Amino acid sequence: METQKFEIVSTQSNIDWVGRKVTGAHNGTIAVKEGEFILNDGKLAGGKFTIDTTSIKILDVTDPATNAQFAGHLASDDFFSIEKYPEATLHITSVSGSHVKGDLTIKGITHAVAFDADINVNGNVLTTTGKLVIDRTKYGIKFRSGNFFKDLGDTLIYNDFELNVNVTAKAA
């Protein structure tokens, strides 16, 4: 069995996020800091990557002052507590075909996740895309959640958010 290691190229990798609320949605990006994938006989077998929570950006709010205020709120303890937790991690625990299972850690809290990923290897370059749907309340992010607060009306923020992951890695 041949084992190969691929190191993530952070400048060619990113995560697009979408958070929804009653009155619409917000979206943005967050950077992949570093990581690696392990392949056995050309198939993904494991890996880990680190997400830089300090890099979160909001793309749909164009007014600079409003964007800065919103970014500050996402950085706060209401959401990602980025001063205390500047990183989140995903550790791949198993892969079956294109179905990936792993442990996602946000704010120091770890939960199992599962998602489908498209994985392509072309010579010494690996690219992968996948979509994770995460329940933010499992990670202590309860701000305006209907599970924890009543009578929010149109200020309610849905618990699930999406992470659309696009990662490029090169053979180490």
Secondary structure, 3 states (H helix, E strand, C coil): CCEEEEEECHHHCEEEEEEEECCEEEEEEEEEEEEEEEEECCEEEEEEEEEEEEEEEECCCCCHHHHHHHHHHHHCCCCCCCCCCCEEEEEEEEEECCEEEEEEEECCEEEEEEEEEEEEEECCEEEEEEEEEEEHHHHCCCCCCCCCCCCCHHHCEEEEEEEEEEEEEEEC
